[in-house]
Amino acid sequence: MSLIGKKPISIPDKVKIKIESGRVFVEGPKGKLDWVLPPYVEVKIDNTTVLVKRLKEDKIASAYHGLTRAYVNNMVKGVSEGYVETMEIVGVGYRAQTDGKKLTLNLGFSHPVVYLIPDGVTIKTPAKPSHIIIEGIDKAKVGQVAAEIRAFFEPEPYKGRGIRYLGEFVRKKAGKAVGGTEK
């Protein structure tokens, strides 16, 4: 039995949810989202809550039950509050800067790395050029953009340089042992 799928989703005042022909449409103050419902799952809207119900009792239906509830909950939270992911760049001279729909990263390579910002996501580089703030209403898209930016220079374990999520712990390794064998 899916423990997450059973929980009702409360709908905030300014959010509207509509279900038509196998799709869920969510509209709120931050924007609009829609998602195709998977098979074996039914979504019902009561006055201020949304309930997800299984149509079958098997393993696949149970998996879709929890997935659907989590995805609809993320859509409701996204259109009402939005999602923010903050990243930091660690390293001397490493910095980020936005210019329209482009994020330029100077990461110590022979050339700057240019990342085209996808639609539905905004990226800001505040006063500290070593911080990147990614905002959007779709949790999956915000997380994907953050993962793609982090992949340009993942934190390395010896000096800890690279792009990491704010507050991420990077375990450091000891470097090569100094000194040799004595004769």
C-alpha positions as CSV (number, residue, x, y, z in Angstrom):
1,M,0.0,0.0,0.0
2,S,1.4,3.4,-0.9
3,L,1.8,5.5,2.2
4,I,2.4,8.7,0.2
5,G,-0.5,8.1,-2.2
6,K,-3.1,8.0,0.5
7,K,-2.4,11.5,1.8
8,P,-4.8,14.2,0.6
9,I,-3.4,17.3,-1.1
10,S,-4.7,20.5,0.3
11,I,-5.4,23.2,-2.3
12,P,-4.4,26.8,-1.3
13,D,-6.9,29.6,-1.9
14,K,-5.4,31.1,-5.1
15,V,-4.8,27.7,-6.8
16,K,-7.2,26.2,-9.3
17,I,-7.1,22.5,-10.3
18,K,-8.9,21.0,-13.3
19,I,-8.9,17.4,-14.7
20,E,-9.8,16.9,-18.3
21,S,-9.2,13.9,-20.6
22,G,-6.5,12.3,-18.6
23,R,-4.6,15.5,-17.8
24,V,-4.2,17.6,-14.6
25,F,-4.1,21.3,-15.0
26,V,-2.9,23.5,-12.1
27,E,-3.0,27.3,-12.2
28,G,-1.8,29.6,-9.5
29,P,-0.3,33.1,-8.9
30,K,3.2,32.0,-10.2
31,G,2.0,30.3,-13.4
32,K,0.4,27.2,-15.0
33,L,1.4,23.6,-15.1
34,D,-0.1,20.5,-16.7
35,W,0.7,16.8,-16.5
36,V,-0.6,13.6,-18.2
37,L,-2.0,11.2,-15.7
38,P,-0.5,7.7,-15.8
39,P,-2.7,4.6,-16.2
40,Y,-4.3,2.7,-13.2
41,V,-4.7,6.0,-11.3
42,E,-7.7,8.3,-10.8
43,V,-7.6,11.8,-9.3
44,K,-10.7,13.3,-7.6
45,I,-11.1,16.9,-6.5
46,D,-13.1,17.6,-3.3
47,N,-13.7,21.2,-2.2
48,T,-10.3,22.0,-0.8
49,T,-8.4,18.7,-1.3
50,V,-7.3,16.4,-4.1
51,L,-7.4,12.6,-3.6
52,V,-5.5,10.1,-5.7
53,K,-7.0,6.6,-6.0
54,R,-5.8,3.4,-7.5
55,L,-7.9,1.5,-10.1
56,K,-6.0,-1.8,-9.7
57,E,-4.2,-3.5,-6.8
58,D,-0.8,-4.5,-8.2
59,K,2.8,-3.4,-8.0
60,I,2.7,-1.0,-11.0
61,A,-0.5,0.7,-9.8
62,S,1.0,1.1,-6.4
63,A,4.0,2.8,-7.9
64,Y,1.9,5.1,-10.0
65,H,-0.3,5.9,-7.0
66,G,2.6,7.5,-5.0
67,L,4.1,9.1,-8.1
68,T,0.9,10.8,-9.1
69,R,0.3,12.1,-5.6
70,A,3.8,13.5,-5.3
71,Y,3.8,15.0,-8.7
72,V,0.4,16.8,-8.3
73,N,1.6,18.0,-4.8
74,N,4.7,19.4,-6.4
75,M,2.7,21.1,-9.1
76,V,0.4,22.8,-6.4
77,K,3.4,23.9,-4.4
78,G,5.2,25.2,-7.5
79,V,2.4,27.4,-8.8
80,S,1.7,28.8,-5.3
81,E,5.3,29.2,-3.8
82,G,7.8,28.2,-6.5
83,Y,11.0,26.3,-6.1
84,V,14.5,27.7,-5.5
85,E,17.9,25.9,-5.7
86,T,21.0,27.8,-4.6
87,M,24.5,26.7,-5.7
88,E,27.9,28.0,-4.9
89,I,31.1,28.0,-6.8
90,V,34.3,27.2,-4.8
91,G,37.7,28.1,-6.2
92,V,39.9,31.2,-6.6
93,G,38.7,33.3,-9.6
94,Y,35.7,31.1,-10.3
95,R,32.5,33.1,-11.0
96,A,29.2,33.1,-12.8
97,Q,27.3,35.8,-14.6
98,T,24.0,36.0,-16.4
99,D,23.3,37.9,-19.6
100,G,19.7,37.5,-20.8
101,K,19.1,33.8,-21.5
102,K,22.8,32.8,-21.0
103,L,24.7,31.8,-17.9
104,T,28.5,32.3,-18.3
105,L,30.7,30.3,-16.0
106,N,34.4,31.0,-15.5
107,L,35.7,27.8,-14.0
108,G,39.5,28.0,-14.6
109,F,39.2,26.3,-18.1
110,S,40.8,27.9,-21.1
111,H,37.4,29.2,-22.2
112,P,34.2,30.3,-20.4
113,V,31.4,27.7,-20.2
114,V,28.1,29.1,-21.6
115,Y,24.8,27.5,-20.5
116,L,21.6,28.4,-22.3
117,I,18.8,28.9,-19.7
118,P,15.7,26.9,-20.6
119,D,12.2,28.3,-20.6
120,G,10.3,28.2,-17.3
121,V,13.5,28.7,-15.2
122,T,15.2,31.9,-14.1
123,I,18.8,32.1,-13.0
124,K,20.2,35.0,-11.0
125,T,23.8,35.7,-9.9
126,P,23.5,38.1,-6.9
127,A,26.1,40.4,-5.5
128,K,28.4,37.4,-4.8
129,P,29.5,36.1,-8.2
130,S,30.2,32.8,-6.6
131,H,26.5,32.1,-6.0
132,I,23.9,30.9,-8.5
133,I,20.1,31.1,-7.7
134,I,17.9,28.9,-9.8
135,E,14.1,29.6,-9.6
136,G,11.0,28.1,-11.3
137,I,7.6,26.6,-10.8
138,D,8.4,23.0,-12.0
139,K,10.4,21.1,-9.4
140,A,11.8,18.6,-11.9
141,K,13.0,21.3,-14.3
142,V,14.7,23.3,-11.5
143,G,16.4,20.2,-10.3
144,Q,17.5,19.2,-13.8
145,V,19.0,22.6,-14.5
146,A,20.9,22.5,-11.2
147,A,22.3,19.1,-12.0
148,E,23.4,20.1,-15.5
149,I,25.2,23.2,-14.1
150,R,26.8,21.1,-11.3
151,A,28.0,18.6,-14.0
152,F,30.3,21.3,-15.6
153,F,32.7,21.0,-12.7
154,E,31.7,18.7,-9.9
155,P,33.4,19.2,-6.5
156,E,36.7,17.4,-6.4
157,P,37.8,15.7,-3.2
158,Y,41.4,17.1,-2.9
159,K,40.9,20.9,-2.7
160,G,37.1,21.0,-2.8
161,R,36.9,23.2,-5.9
162,G,33.9,23.1,-8.1
163,I,30.2,23.8,-8.3
164,R,28.1,22.5,-5.4
165,Y,24.7,22.9,-3.9
166,L,24.6,25.4,-1.0
167,G,25.3,23.5,2.2
168,E,26.5,20.3,0.4
169,F,29.3,18.5,2.2
170,V,32.3,17.4,0.2
171,R,34.5,14.8,2.0
172,K,38.1,15.7,1.4
173,K,40.8,13.2,0.8
174,A,44.4,13.4,2.0
175,G,46.8,14.2,-0.8
176,K,49.9,12.3,-1.8
177,A,52.1,11.5,1.2
178,V,55.2,13.8,1.5
179,G,58.6,12.2,1.8
180,G,60.0,9.0,0.4
181,T,61.5,5.8,1.6
182,E,64.8,6.2,3.5
183,K,67.8,4.0,2.6
